[in-house]
Amino acid sequence: MPQKDVIVYSGKLCGDCQHLKSFMDANGIEYEERDIRETPAHGEKLEAKTGKLGVPYLVIDGRWLRGYDPGKPFSEAFARTLFALEAG
């Protein structure tokens, strides 16, 4: 599977962000991290593009995707759908 260009907008105190990054690390998915608290400009860009400051948010090959399932805890099954990875 070819490597995708992945950016993750996150925050250090965001549990879902930490779980998603751990999932990506475990699956060999390379990414650039942009912390919206440490660098307010990243938060401004996220809000300008999505209308939200909710994290985690991903940009995969230029496509903006919410990195969490609203109202639900992190799930590996949901994370796999973001990257179209087969379970296994």
C-alpha positions in Angstrom: 0.0 0.0 0.0 1.6 3.4 -1.0 2.3 5.8 1.8 -0.3 8.6 2.1 0.5 12.2 3.0 -1.0 12.5 6.5 -1.3 15.5 8.9 -2.9 15.1 12.3 -4.3 18.1 14.1 -4.2 17.3 17.8 -3.8 18.4 21.3 -1.6 17.0 24.1 -4.6 16.7 26.5 -6.8 15.0 23.9 -7.2 11.3 24.7 -8.6 10.4 21.3 -5.6 12.2 19.7 -3.2 10.1 21.7 -5.0 6.8 20.9 -5.1 7.7 17.2 -1.4 8.6 17.0 -0.6 5.3 18.8 -2.8 3.5 16.3 -0.9 5.1 13.4 2.4 4.4 15.0 1.5 0.7 15.5 0.4 0.5 11.8 3.4 2.2 10.4 1.5 5.2 9.2 3.8 8.2 9.0 2.3 11.6 9.8 3.0 15.2 10.6 1.6 16.3 13.9 0.2 19.8 14.3 -0.7 20.7 17.9 -3.5 23.4 18.0 -2.6 24.5 21.5 1.1 24.8 21.1 0.8 26.6 17.8 -2.4 28.7 17.6 -2.0 29.2 13.9 -2.7 25.4 13.4 -6.0 25.8 15.3 -6.9 28.8 13.2 -6.3 26.8 10.0 -8.3 23.9 11.3 -11.2 26.2 12.2 -11.0 28.0 8.8 -11.1 24.6 6.9 -13.6 22.7 9.0 -15.5 25.3 11.0 -14.5 23.4 14.2 -11.6 23.2 16.7 -12.4 19.5 17.5 -9.4 17.2 17.4 -8.2 14.9 16.3 -8.6 16.0 12.7 -6.7 14.5 9.8 -5.7 15.7 6.4 -5.0 12.6 4.2 -3.7 13.3 0.8 -5.3 16.8 1.0 -8.7 15.5 2.2 -9.9 16.7 5.6 -11.4 14.0 7.8 -12.6 14.0 11.4 -10.4 11.6 13.3 -13.0 10.8 15.9 -16.5 9.3 16.0 -18.7 12.0 17.7 -20.0 10.9 21.1 -18.1 7.6 21.1 -14.8 6.6 22.6 -11.8 5.9 20.3 -12.1 2.6 18.4 -9.6 0.9 16.3 -12.4 -0.2 13.9 -13.2 3.5 13.3 -9.6 4.4 12.9 -9.1 1.6 10.3 -11.9 3.1 8.2 -10.0 6.4 8.0 -7.1 4.7 6.4 -9.1 1.9 4.7 -7.1 -0.7 6.5 -8.2 -4.3 6.7 -8.6 -5.7 10.2 -6.1 -8.4 10.9 
